[in-house]
């Protein structure tokens, strides 16, 4: 990876963690003692948006974690299958002519 890609990935991770932590802190702070003004309350809308963000990113992080846990197992299985294919077979199946 080039340095630009690494810096971009690092900034993306920092932004993601920052968004998650700010949303969680905002919801925790405002949910406890919020005086609602009625139907068009901007704070209630912001709390709902923060909860949607937390749920969506939580689902994405869970899916990414599951993917990271499953991929190494599949790679090891493919490696074993390739080794099995290399060491299995007969000279006839490999179309090797044995001359005496």
Buried (B, 14 or more C-beta within 10 A) or exposed (E): EEEEEEEEEEEEEEEEEEBBEEBBEBBEEBEEEEEEEEEEBEBBEBBEEBBEBBEEBEEEEEEEEEEEEEEEEEEEEEEEEEEEEEEEEEEEEEEEEEEE
